[in-house]
Structure formats: C-alpha cells, structure tokens
Amino acid sequence: MIYTARGAIHKGELGVTLGHEHIKWETDEFWANSMYFDKKYQVENIETDMKHIIPIMLDIKARGGKSIVETSPPIGGQNVRLLKVLSEQTDMHIIPCTGWNMTKQLYEVFPDHFEEQLANRWIKDFKEGLGCIDGIVIRPGHIKLLLDKGALSSVDKAMLIAAVRASKETSLPIHCHILEAEMVHEVIQVLNGVNADYNKFLWAHADRDANRETVELAAKKGMWIGIDNIRKGTSAQKFELLSYIISLNYGHKVLLSQDYDFYSEGKESMDHHPCTSIFDEFIPYCVANGMNRQEIIRIMTENPANFYDVDAI
Ligand SMILES: [Zn+2]
C-alpha cells in the first residue's frame, strides 16, 4: 500500500508522480512543532494557502500528473490537514512523511539512546498516524531526512541509524537529502554498519552534484537515485544524467521531480509559475533528443509506485 493524505491506496492507483516537491515550507519552527506535536492547525491559514496552491496542482493535473510527494518534514511545517484538503479538492494523491522533527542540537543534550527514541517516535507516527482528520488516520508514506553539507555529523549519523531502524519496523522508505556526492560514501558506511536495505533508501538530489562515479556506486549498492531538481532551464543537464543512468540499465530506480515550493511559487505568480517545467520543458527536450515519451512516463509512474509501496500493516 501507499500511504497518502486521504488514506492508503494500492500502488496501481498512484499514476504519474512528482517524487520530491514541497507543498508549503514553514520556516516558523514554533508553528511547525505545534502542528506536528499538538496537531493544531490554523484553519484560516489553510483557506489562504489553498488559493495559492490549488491552481498549481491543477496545472500539474492538466498535464497528466496524479500524485505529489511532500518532502517538507515535520520541522519544515508539513501540514497534514492542508494536504488532505488539497488532495480532496484536486483529486490528486499527496504522500506525506515523518522524519526530521526537531532541532538537531538536541542530540548534544540527549545523546543516550537517541537513535532508539527517535526511531520509536517515527514508528509511532506510522502505527498511530500523523493525525486523524475527519475520521481518516493520515500515516506517513516515507521517512524524510536532510543531511547537512560537509563531513557527516554525529547527529546526522544518528538520524540515519534511527531511520533504518524505523524503516525495518514499518517498511517505510527513507528519503534522504544529500547535496554532496562525497557524502554518499560516508552514508554507505553507516548503512552497511546497520545492515540497511538499499532498496528502501533514496539519495535525493543526486543531480545537484552529479558525480558519475558516485552515481554508479549508488547503483551498484542498489539505492534509489533522485533526479529531482528538474527546474526551468535545466533540461539539457538533467537529460544527460538520466541518459547516463539508463545506460547503466538503472532507469528502473530513478525518481524524477522538480523540488519547487508550490505555495511560494503560487504566491509569486499563479499564471507564470515554473511548477510544470518537467512536463513543459524536460519531457519535450528528452523526446527531441531521442528518448521515448512512454519510457519517461513509465519512470514517473512505476518507479515511485515501487519505491513508496509499503507492506500493509
Ligand atoms: Zn526538497
């Protein structure tokens, strides 16, 4: 099953999916915490947020998109009440997440049993739901981590270990933001150390520092690879990476997306937003350069359906 803001769906229902987007990033951590921990959602904000986000989602839908993966973690203000209403009003699927949910400095205060306690919280989010809204229990469909740049910090290492524990218990996939290819080597060491299932691990933003040797290593390990910054004006570069991955016979484990923030783009302009660039620019560019359109649609449909599919609980 795939867990969405309207409940569980069968993987065959997912359709064409943007595998890494942000519905609305909330920078106010107090407000983000009160949504995640206290389940308090300000209804009046939801009304105005919807006005900016719904037209963008409908533009995506008009081009054949059916599902969006929300990658704002709890501390980024993921608002499951908003996700549910958006999903209902557009008849699109949105896959929420659990994951990074607190200031990382807390690790300095509570290093003992950190991994275990964090994993337990994420497991609880899955088993009990992130929230129960209008009688629907909304469960996370993935575990979202954001690793900082530079050498892998102790807290990021602990978060990775916690995510693997929670993933083993729940079967949820791990969606891991890594901006520098060099870090992937350190991440692999940690994952090997806890006997992680690479089929449950996504290197998100692999296209930000598209080092071919590291991409090949990631493919050898069996991890999923995110080409998820397919933004306006980037088609040539992203096409080249996708072609390379397909040449490795690894096209079945790539997730494609744009990494836009729908709320802020919609607020800026609802008529000239870039949130459909993948359909308007990238796919036509790939087709003009010899790629089969059906193959790209298959990548955007079957791959996320396989990655986000979680054994029923
Ligand atoms: Zn992102």
Residues whose N, C-alpha, C, O or C-beta is under 5 A from the ligand:
A	BS01	ZN	T71 D259
